[in-house]
Amino acid sequence: MEQHFIFLFRKQERISIQLTFDVLYSECQSNKGKEQTMYIIQNALKNLARNKGRNLLVGIITFFLILSTTVALTINSTTNEIIQDYKTRFGSKISFQVDFDKLMAENSNNQNGNMSFPTAPNITSEQYIQFADSEYLKTYQMDILARIGIPKLEPIGGRKGGATFYGEDGEEQAALSYDAKLLAYSDTNSLPDFADGLRKIIEGKMFAKANECLISADFANLNSLTVGDSFSVTEVMGRQEVTLTVSGIYADATQATPEAVEGVISLDGASANRRNEILVNMDTMEQCFDVKNLAVNAEYELKSPEYLKAFTKEVREKGLPDVYTVVTDEESYNKIVTPVEGLAKITMTFMIVVLLIGGAILLLVTAMAIRERKYEIGVLRAMGMKKAKAALMLVIEMVTITAICLVVGLGIGSVLAQPVADVLIAGQAETAQNLQAIQVHLMPATSLQIALIALLLALLSSIAGVIFITKYEPMKILSERN
């Protein structure tokens, strides 16, 4: 094989340099005047094999950087997904709580000079219903209860339920008996007990419009009622009478009379017997009765936690007393999310430290490698290769090494992420009582992030060579070779 020599003189000293790039030289000669892109790619790939030791060291460092990044970002992306899910669930459920400090600010002394404690104002039934009409709500669950009398029908359990009402002067005004409960729910698709399988419609169908109702099979049998029959009920507070039509009859497997709890007053007879519960829709309650006489229970869920401030302003304008604060289920949220957030912080800190230290080491190793390759670069530049082409060759070499490490690192990292996450969660035993494990998985967006980080590593590794090529001319490079 023909050997080529270049003779350079510096300060009257002759330096003899034997070239070992015969193949490179012949390839360059054959490609003169042609597009050199393919040559640069081929030569870059050949250089990977020519410098096995150096490239293996660079590859090992790059692999561990990508592996660590994959594990960290996989765990982090999964934990962020969990945090967002719980933030939406717990951060969106609304409740109204009394601010005791604001309430006490309104206190005053009574006639005897002693401090009097004010009573918190009630949120009225009308207000609960008005609050539900909001563009900021994703959904709401509401039930309305009306205590009713059924004078022309027989309630199950006998007529023993009742209530005594007093006037403003404290004198007994009326003692009204009520035989049954009229219940309305905002969501007919998840009626209590029906969703659990304890109740089931066996005749007819679910009510679809106002004044239609569901009754229990026991109540229907006792009063010889069938689907399509009508009967009258009277709301005991407002004395309003309404005619209802039976749209459906349900079988009831619930406990007819709930067991009495010690210390809690329980009502016997019809008023407490669940077989006397008559179910209607919200329209029946709102159109047929005075809502202020009814008991309303409501739960609200915002479309997003970001709407809390706007929803608070809206309910204030609708009459929510100032002593009430609008809050989310922050305690439940923190109990579950705190260990997950801790896990996310640990993995991100670990990744940043590894990338900083590993990146510095990688840059040092590649800088040392360029010093070994400067004569090769000088020869290529002396033969006419432009700076951009020479720099491109180095970049292609590093990108190729990084691409191989990326494929392997993604595969191994996605497998290692789960056991690493399990170990980290076990290490947070004090705060992770409600979070035994999380199922981590590598998502497409995370893979893209890792690929971008790998590309940045490749460019960082190539920067020393690019600076060297653009800074020195070929004669300068060759003349400095010892």
Secondary structure, 3 states (H helix, E strand, C coil): CCCCEEEEEECCEEEEEECCCHHHHHHHHHCCCCCCHHHHHHHHHHHHHHCHHHHHHHHHHHHHHHHHHHHHHHHHHHHHHHHHHHHHHHCCEEEEEECHHHHHCCCEECCCCCEECCCCCCCCHHHHHHHHCCCCEEEEEEEEEEEEECCCCCCCCCCCCEEEEECCCCCEEEEEECCEEEEEECCHHHCCCCCCCCEEEEEECCCCCCCEEEEEHHHHHHCCCCCCCEEEEEECCCCEEEEEEEEEEEEECCCCCCCCCCCCCCCCHHHHCHHHEEEECHHHHHHHCCHHHCEEEEEEEECCHHHHHHHHHHHHHCCCCCCEEEEECHHHHHHHHHHHHHHHHHHHHHHHHHHHHHHHHHHHHHHHHHHHHHHHHHHHHHCCCCHHHHHHHHHHHHHHHHHHHHHHHHHHHHHHHHHHHHHHHHCCCCCCCCCCCCCCCCCHHHHHHHHHHHHHHHHHHHHHHHHHHHHCCHHHHHHCCC
